[in-house]
Amino acid sequence: MDVRPRHRLEKPEVAFTFSWTREAVTSRGWRYEVWSEPDPAVLENIRFLAGYRRDWLFAPDMVGALMAEDLDGMLLGNAFRLLPGCPSPLVKSAVLHLLWSGQVTTALDRPLSVGHVLRRAA
């Protein structure tokens, strides 16, 4: 694996080195990858969701009630309103915790909004 800043990937000397390295590595039957920093929108979403990472801050019964719902294909904004008998900020936080923990997923390549579609994790 090679890691380089995204802005350096297009430089001819870097492209040549990566090409040579890929050929040498794959000739041994190994896999070769080049990694760069994540997309800025993805990174910002991950930083935001990290605020919801601590399991002990979320009521297990609320998290369980959300997981019992059919979240697959639901808009994030609709998920925020799923438990009308519970305080809205707590429900929103619990939904965002489900995103952080990977129990549900959504596209992170653009800033999170109520229009994001949730998917059940496989």
N, C-alpha and C positions, 0 to 999 in steps of 0.2 A: 504494500500500500504506500502510495505517495500522497503527501498532503502539501498543498500550496495555496496561497491566496488566489482567489478567483481572477483578480486582475493580472496575474502572472501566467495564467494558463495559455494565453494566446502568443506569448513570446516564442519566437522560433527556436531558441536554444532550449527552452523548457519543453516544447513540443517534441523536439528531437530526442531529448533525454528520456521523456516518457515513452516514446515509441520504442527506443532501444531497450528500455527496462521491460516494457510489456512483452516484447519478443523474447527476451532472455527468460523471463519468469514463466510465460505460458509454454515455452519449449520444455520446461521441466514438469509440465502438467499442473502447475499452480495457477491460482486465480490472481489477477492484478486489478487494483482499483485506484482511482485518483479521487481524492476528497478535497473539498474546499469548505469555506464557511457556509453556513446555511443561508437560505434566502432570508432577507431582512424581515419579511412579514412572518415567516415561520418562527424565526428567533424571537420576535416580539410576542407572538402568541404563546410560545413555550414559557417565556419569562412571566407573562401574565398568569398562565395556568399554574405555574409553580406556587403561587400564593394559596392554592387550594390542595396542596399535597399532603397535609397532615391529617391522617385518618381520624385521629382522636378528637378532632375539632367538629366532626360531623355526627349527628345523631344516627346511630345504626338503624333505628326504625324508619327514619326519613329516607335514608339511602336505600334501605330495603324496599320501601314503598315505591320509590322511583324506579328501582330495578325491576319491580313487578309489572310496571307499565310497558306497553309496546312502544319503545323509543325508536325503533328502526324506521327511518324515513321521516321522523318528526322534525319540525323546525325547532331550533334552539329556543326561540322565543316562546313557542307553545310548551316546551318542556318546563320552562320557568314558571308556568301557570298550572302545572299538573296537580298540585296539592293545595286547593283553595283554602282548606282549613288550617294551613300552616303559614307562619310568617313568610311573606314573599322573599325577603332578602336571604332567609335561611334556605329556602327551596332553590333559589338561584345559585347560592354557594354550593349546595349539595350537587346540583347538576354539573357545575364547573369542576367539582371534585371527581365526578364520574368521568369527565373528559380527561383530567390529569391522570387518573389511575388507569385509563385505558379500557374501562368497562364499556364506554361508548367512544366513538371516534367521529371526527369531522375533518374536512379539508382545512389545513392550517396555512395555506399559501396566500391568504388574504386576511385582513383584520377580521377578527371574530365579530359576528353580528347576529341579531335575532333571526336572520334569514338562512343561517347555516343549517344544513341537513345533518341530522345525527344518524349514525349507523351503529348497530350492535357490534361489539368486538367479536371476532370469530373464535 
